[in-house]
Amino acid sequence: MDTTMIILVLLIATALAFDFTNGFHDTGNAMATSIATNALKPKTAVILAGLLNLVGAFLSVEVAVTVTTSVLKIQDGKTGSLVSGIDPSTGLTIIFSGLVGGILWNLLTWLFGIPSSSSHALFGGLIGAGLAALGMAGVNWSGVFGKVILPALAAPFIAGLVAACGTWLVYRLTRNVVKKRREDGFRWGQIATASLVALSHGTNDAQKTMGVIALALITTGHLTGNVKEDGLPFWVIASCALAIGLGTYIGGWRVIRTLGKGLVEIESPQGLAAEASSAAIILSSSAAGMALSTTHVATGSILGSGVGKPGAQVRWAVAGRMAAAWLITLPCAALVGALSFWLSNVVKSMSGSDLAGDGLIFVILVGLSGFMYWRAQQQKVDSKNVNADWDDATNSVVPVDERKAKSDRPTASV
């Protein structure tokens, strides 16, 4: 096996790892409200979400086409081949570095329980690496603006408006219904709407990794033709579907807790309205090939459900922290992507080996990922404490009891 093939295999494995982190980072988009209202038990919710994400990944390739053509200028839109002047080694390193930026930002925001966009982390990483390698001409700015930035700005507000109107209407229509009966009835409805969100998440987010792998295969000449017309190899679709399904099953409990408990104290009618709003918008964007942030949509819907319910308390401090993370996601991931490309390129020049450069950033990725996972285990959030009361004093995603348990543990004497 030559060096290019080894790097390609390593890149595909890294892309699937990103897909996995995308799954557990975004589980809350579909299931946070159902878990918070006890419509579904936590473990049942993530199993259902994992299965539906897997199924949804097989439903279309429109978003995958967007990733291959609308972010980087690596593929010729007419012929489907590699753009003249880009060699396979450079192309693979650009994609590899972009994935490093996406994964590290996903894990960092998961550690702090911030529902940031996995999509924007990936696109930011790719854009940063593309700029470092090819300059401004290496990025498809019209595609980025039309398919990524514009939907990112509009989606949360549209989702919030739809959810607010839906929530107000639901409470208005059921104002004479006994509260317990209303809650029980809407919990059943939530199972259907949460399932639809999980299915729509698979149709949108799994395809982003499919597009990245397709771009890598185009770079090495293993995939030719037009992805939209010819489709993708079955193994690409199946592996991405399985990766995002497994990631969703693992459950990103820290993010689920923020969405389910940190923004609004959700009741079942709010949960149904929020989930219905999210599903409608995500499915529409997937059909249009827009690489939408499902996190932005779900968060906007949950906030809208709080605004639409008379007397509901919205924790705007938590929402503000999330909005700040949204604003810096793309540039921060871009910076990591650019630094990764630069580091790989320097090592390649010094060693004369493409594998040495890409191998080093892979090792750094594994090391930093392992550290963040270890750090999260020190104050663990899981299915047992995900619904614990929110601490308004600190707005910490870690439940009070867990933080106290950590501080009370004896330390070893020196």
matplotlib code that plots the C-alpha trace (Angstrom):
import matplotlib.pyplot as plt

x = [0.0, 1.5, 1.6, -1.4, -3.6, -2.4, -3.3, -6.6, -7.5, -6.5, -8.5, -11.7, -11.3, -11.0, -14.0, -16.1, -14.8, -16.1, -19.4, -19.4, -18.8, -21.5, -23.9, -23.4, -22.9, -26.3, -28.4, -30.0, -31.4, -33.9, -34.3, -33.5, -37.1, -38.6, -36.1, -36.8, -40.5, -40.2, -41.9, -39.1, -36.6, -33.1, -31.7, -34.8, -34.5, -30.9, -31.5, -34.5, -32.5, -29.6, -31.8, -33.6, -30.4, -29.1, -32.2, -32.3, -28.7, -30.0, -32.7, -30.9, -27.4, -28.3, -26.3, -23.4, -23.3, -23.2, -20.2, -18.3, -18.9, -19.9, -17.1, -13.7, -12.7, -11.1, -13.7, -14.6, -18.3, -18.8, -16.5, -16.4, -12.6, -9.9, -9.2, -6.1, -3.1, -4.0, -2.0, -3.6, -1.2, -2.2, -5.9, -5.9, -4.0, -6.5, -9.4, -7.5, -6.8, -10.4, -11.6, -9.1, -10.6, -14.1, -13.5, -11.6, -14.2, -17.0, -15.3, -14.4, -18.0, -19.4, -17.0, -18.7, -22.1, -22.5, -24.9, -22.7, -22.9, -21.0, -21.7, -20.0, -17.1, -16.5, -16.9, -14.8, -12.0, -12.2, -12.2, -9.2, -7.2, -8.2, -7.1, -3.8, -3.1, -4.6, -5.4, -8.7, -9.1, -9.3, -12.7, -16.1, -17.3, -20.6, -21.4, -20.3, -22.5, -25.6, -25.5, -23.9, -23.9, -27.3, -29.1, -27.2, -28.4, -32.0, -32.7, -32.7, -35.1, -37.4, -37.5, -38.0, -40.9, -42.6, -42.2, -43.4, -46.6, -47.1, -46.6, -49.0, -51.6, -51.3, -51.8, -54.6, -56.5, -56.0, -56.5, -59.6, -58.0, -56.7, -53.0, -52.1, -54.3, -52.8, -49.2, -49.9, -51.4, -48.7, -46.0, -47.3, -47.2, -43.6, -42.5, -43.6, -42.1, -38.8, -38.5, -39.1, -36.3, -33.9, -34.8, -34.3, -31.0, -29.7, -30.8, -28.8, -25.8, -24.7, -24.4, -21.8, -19.3, -20.3, -19.4, -16.0, -15.2, -16.4, -14.1, -11.2, -12.0, -12.2, -8.9, -7.2, -9.0, -11.0, -14.3, -15.1, -18.2, -20.9, -22.0, -25.5, -26.2, -24.2, -24.7, -22.2, -20.8, -22.9, -20.1, -19.7, -23.4, -23.6, -20.4, -21.5, -25.0, -23.5, -21.1, -23.6, -26.1, -23.6, -22.6, -26.2, -26.7, -23.8, -25.7, -24.0, -25.5, -23.8, -25.4, -28.7, -28.8, -28.2, -30.9, -33.4, -32.9, -30.7, -32.8, -36.4, -38.2, -40.1, -43.6, -44.9, -46.9, -43.7, -41.6, -44.0, -44.2, -40.4, -39.7, -42.4, -40.8, -37.3, -38.3, -40.1, -37.2, -34.5, -36.3, -37.0, -33.3, -32.1, -34.4, -32.9, -29.3, -28.7, -26.0, -28.1, -27.0, -29.5, -28.2, -29.2, -32.6, -33.3, -32.0, -34.1, -37.2, -36.7, -36.2, -39.3, -41.3, -40.3, -41.3, -44.6, -45.7, -47.4, -45.3, -42.4, -38.9, -36.2, -32.6, -31.2, -27.7, -27.4, -28.8, -26.3, -23.4, -24.5, -24.9, -21.4, -20.1, -22.1, -20.3, -16.8, -17.4, -16.5, -13.5, -12.0, -12.4, -10.9, -7.9, -7.3, -7.7, -5.2, -2.7, -3.0, -2.3, 0.7, 2.1, 1.6, 3.2, 6.3, 6.8, 6.4, 9.1, 11.5, 11.0, 10.2, 7.3, 3.6, 2.7, 4.9, 3.0, -0.5, 0.4, 1.6, -1.7, -3.6, -1.6, -2.2, -5.9, -6.0, -4.1, -6.2, -9.4, -8.4, -7.6, -11.0, -12.8, -10.8, -11.6, -15.3, -15.3, -14.1, -17.5, -19.7, -23.1, -25.0, -28.5, -28.8, -28.4, -29.3, -32.6, -31.3, -32.5, -30.6, -28.4, -29.3, -26.6, -23.7, -25.4, -23.0, -24.0, -22.6, -25.3, -24.7, -24.4, -21.8, -19.7, -19.9, -19.0, -15.9, -14.8, -15.4, -13.2, -10.0, -6.7, -3.6, -1.0, 2.4]
y = [0.0, 3.3, 6.5, 8.1, 5.1, 5.0, 8.7, 8.2, 5.3, 7.4, 10.3, 8.2, 6.8, 10.4, 11.5, 8.7, 9.8, 13.3, 11.7, 9.9, 13.1, 14.8, 12.1, 12.3, 16.1, 16.5, 13.9, 16.6, 18.3, 15.5, 14.1, 16.8, 18.0, 14.5, 13.5, 16.7, 16.1, 12.4, 11.5, 9.1, 7.5, 8.7, 5.4, 4.7, 8.1, 7.7, 4.2, 5.5, 8.5, 6.4, 4.0, 6.9, 8.8, 5.7, 5.3, 9.1, 8.9, 6.8, 9.1, 11.6, 13.0, 16.6, 17.9, 15.7, 17.4, 20.8, 19.8, 18.5, 21.7, 24.6, 24.9, 24.3, 24.7, 21.3, 19.6, 20.9, 21.4, 20.5, 17.5, 16.3, 15.9, 17.5, 21.2, 21.8, 22.7, 20.8, 17.6, 14.7, 15.2, 18.8, 18.0, 15.2, 17.4, 20.2, 17.8, 16.1, 19.4, 20.5, 17.4, 18.0, 21.5, 20.1, 17.3, 19.3, 22.1, 19.5, 17.9, 21.2, 22.5, 19.1, 19.3, 22.6, 21.4, 24.0, 23.1, 24.5, 23.6, 20.5, 21.6, 25.0, 23.4, 21.1, 23.9, 26.2, 23.6, 23.1, 26.8, 27.5, 24.7, 25.8, 29.3, 28.2, 26.0, 27.9, 31.4, 33.2, 31.5, 28.1, 28.7, 28.9, 32.0, 32.3, 28.7, 29.3, 32.4, 30.9, 27.4, 27.9, 31.4, 32.6, 29.6, 29.9, 33.4, 32.8, 29.3, 30.0, 33.0, 31.2, 28.1, 30.3, 32.1, 29.0, 27.3, 30.3, 30.6, 26.8, 26.9, 29.8, 28.1, 24.8, 26.4, 28.5, 25.5, 23.4, 26.1, 24.3, 20.8, 19.5, 20.0, 16.3, 15.1, 17.6, 16.7, 12.9, 13.4, 15.6, 13.2, 10.6, 13.3, 14.1, 10.6, 11.1, 14.6, 13.7, 10.7, 13.0, 15.3, 12.4, 11.1, 14.6, 15.0, 11.8, 13.2, 16.4, 15.8, 12.3, 13.6, 16.2, 13.4, 11.6, 14.7, 15.0, 11.3, 11.9, 14.9, 12.8, 10.1, 12.7, 14.1, 10.7, 9.8, 6.9, 8.7, 10.3, 11.9, 14.0, 13.0, 14.5, 12.5, 9.4, 9.1, 7.9, 4.4, 2.3, 1.7, 5.5, 6.0, 2.9, 3.6, 7.3, 6.1, 3.6, 6.1, 8.8, 6.2, 4.9, 8.4, 9.3, 6.1, 7.0, 10.2, 13.6, 13.9, 17.2, 18.9, 17.1, 18.6, 22.1, 22.0, 20.1, 21.9, 24.9, 27.1, 26.6, 24.4, 22.6, 21.1, 18.5, 21.0, 23.1, 20.1, 19.0, 22.5, 22.8, 19.4, 19.8, 23.2, 21.7, 18.7, 20.8, 23.2, 20.6, 18.4, 21.4, 22.4, 18.9, 18.7, 22.0, 20.9, 23.4, 22.4, 23.7, 23.6, 21.4, 22.7, 26.2, 25.1, 23.0, 25.7, 28.4, 26.1, 25.5, 29.2, 29.9, 27.4, 29.4, 32.7, 31.3, 29.9, 32.5, 33.0, 30.8, 31.7, 31.7, 31.6, 34.3, 34.1, 30.5, 31.4, 34.3, 32.0, 29.6, 32.5, 33.6, 30.1, 30.1, 33.3, 32.0, 28.4, 28.9, 31.2, 29.1, 25.8, 27.6, 28.6, 25.1, 23.8, 26.4, 25.6, 21.8, 22.3, 24.5, 22.0, 19.1, 21.0, 22.0, 18.4, 17.2, 19.7, 18.7, 14.9, 14.6, 12.3, 13.1, 10.5, 12.1, 15.4, 14.0, 11.3, 13.9, 15.9, 12.7, 11.8, 15.3, 14.9, 11.6, 13.0, 16.1, 14.1, 11.6, 14.5, 16.1, 12.8, 12.2, 15.7, 15.1, 12.0, 13.9, 15.5, 13.1, 13.9, 10.8, 9.3, 9.2, 12.9, 14.5, 15.7, 17.0, 20.5, 23.3, 25.4, 29.0, 30.4, 29.1, 27.9, 25.0, 22.0, 19.7, 19.0, 20.5, 17.0, 15.9, 19.0, 18.7, 15.0, 15.9, 18.6, 16.3, 13.5, 13.1, 14.1, 12.1, 13.5, 14.3]
z = [0.0, -1.0, 1.1, -0.5, 0.2, 3.8, 4.3, 2.5, 4.9, 7.9, 6.6, 6.1, 9.6, 10.9, 8.9, 10.5, 13.9, 13.2, 12.2, 15.5, 17.5, 15.4, 16.5, 20.2, 20.1, 18.4, 20.2, 22.2, 19.1, 18.8, 22.3, 24.9, 25.2, 25.3, 28.0, 30.0, 30.0, 30.7, 27.5, 26.9, 29.3, 28.6, 27.4, 25.3, 23.7, 22.6, 21.2, 19.2, 18.0, 17.0, 14.9, 13.1, 12.4, 10.7, 8.6, 7.7, 6.4, 3.5, 2.3, 0.1, -1.0, -1.6, 1.4, 0.5, -2.9, -1.2, 0.8, -2.3, -4.4, -2.2, 0.4, -1.2, -4.8, -5.1, -7.3, -10.8, -10.7, -14.3, -14.7, -11.1, -11.4, -9.3, -10.0, -12.1, -9.9, -6.8, -6.2, -4.2, -1.3, -0.8, -1.3, 1.4, 3.9, 3.4, 4.2, 7.0, 8.7, 8.3, 10.1, 13.0, 13.4, 13.4, 15.9, 18.4, 18.5, 18.8, 21.8, 23.5, 23.3, 24.4, 27.5, 28.5, 27.5, 24.8, 21.9, 19.1, 15.5, 14.3, 10.8, 11.2, 13.1, 10.0, 7.5, 9.6, 9.7, 5.9, 5.1, 7.4, 5.9, 2.4, 3.1, 4.5, 1.4, -1.5, -0.3, -0.9, -4.3, -2.6, -0.9, -2.8, -1.1, -2.9, -1.9, 1.7, 2.0, 0.2, 1.6, 5.0, 6.5, 5.3, 6.6, 9.9, 10.4, 9.4, 10.8, 14.6, 14.2, 11.8, 14.1, 17.2, 15.5, 14.4, 17.8, 19.7, 17.5, 17.8, 21.6, 22.1, 19.9, 21.7, 25.2, 23.8, 22.4, 25.5, 28.2, 29.6, 29.7, 33.1, 33.2, 34.0, 31.1, 28.8, 29.8, 29.3, 25.9, 24.6, 25.8, 23.3, 20.6, 21.6, 20.8, 17.2, 16.7, 18.4, 16.1, 13.1, 14.3, 14.7, 11.2, 9.7, 11.5, 9.8, 6.4, 7.0, 9.2, 8.1, 4.6, 5.5, 6.3, 3.2, 1.3, 3.0, 2.2, -1.4, -1.7, -0.5, -3.0, -5.8, -4.7, -5.1, -8.3, -6.7, -7.4, -10.7, -12.2, -10.7, -7.2, -7.6, -10.8, -10.1, -6.4, -3.8, -3.3, -0.9, 1.5, 2.0, 2.8, 5.1, 7.1, 7.7, 8.7, 11.1, 12.6, 13.3, 14.6, 17.1, 18.1, 18.7, 20.8, 23.0, 23.9, 24.5, 27.9, 28.7, 25.7, 26.2, 29.7, 28.5, 25.9, 28.1, 31.4, 30.9, 28.5, 29.6, 32.1, 29.4, 29.5, 27.0, 24.8, 24.5, 23.6, 20.9, 19.3, 19.4, 17.9, 15.2, 14.2, 14.1, 12.0, 9.4, 8.9, 8.9, 6.3, 4.1, 4.1, 3.4, 0.3, -0.8, -0.2, 2.5, 5.0, 7.9, 11.5, 13.2, 16.6, 15.7, 14.6, 17.7, 20.1, 18.3, 18.6, 22.3, 23.0, 20.9, 23.0, 26.1, 24.6, 23.4, 26.8, 29.0, 32.2, 31.1, 32.3, 29.7, 30.9, 28.6, 30.2, 29.0, 25.6, 25.4, 26.2, 23.4, 20.9, 21.7, 21.0, 17.7, 16.6, 17.2, 16.1, 12.4, 12.9, 15.8, 13.9, 10.8, 12.9, 14.1, 10.5, 9.3, 12.0, 11.4, 7.7, 8.5, 11.0, 8.6, 5.8, 7.9, 8.9, 5.3, 4.2, 6.9, 6.6, 2.9, 3.9, 3.4, 5.9, 8.6, 8.4, 8.3, 10.9, 13.3, 13.3, 13.6, 16.8, 18.2, 17.5, 19.3, 22.3, 22.7, 22.2, 24.9, 27.4, 26.9, 27.4, 30.6, 31.8, 31.2, 33.4, 36.4, 36.7, 34.8, 33.3, 32.1, 31.9, 35.7, 36.4, 33.0, 34.4, 37.8, 38.7, 37.0, 39.2, 38.3, 40.5, 38.4, 35.1, 35.2, 33.1, 35.8, 38.5, 42.0, 43.6, 41.1, 41.6, 45.4, 45.2, 43.2, 45.7, 48.7, 47.3, 49.4, 47.7, 48.0, 50.5, 49.1]

ax = plt.figure().add_subplot(projection="3d")
ax.plot(x, y, z, "-o")
ax.set_aspect("equal")
plt.show()
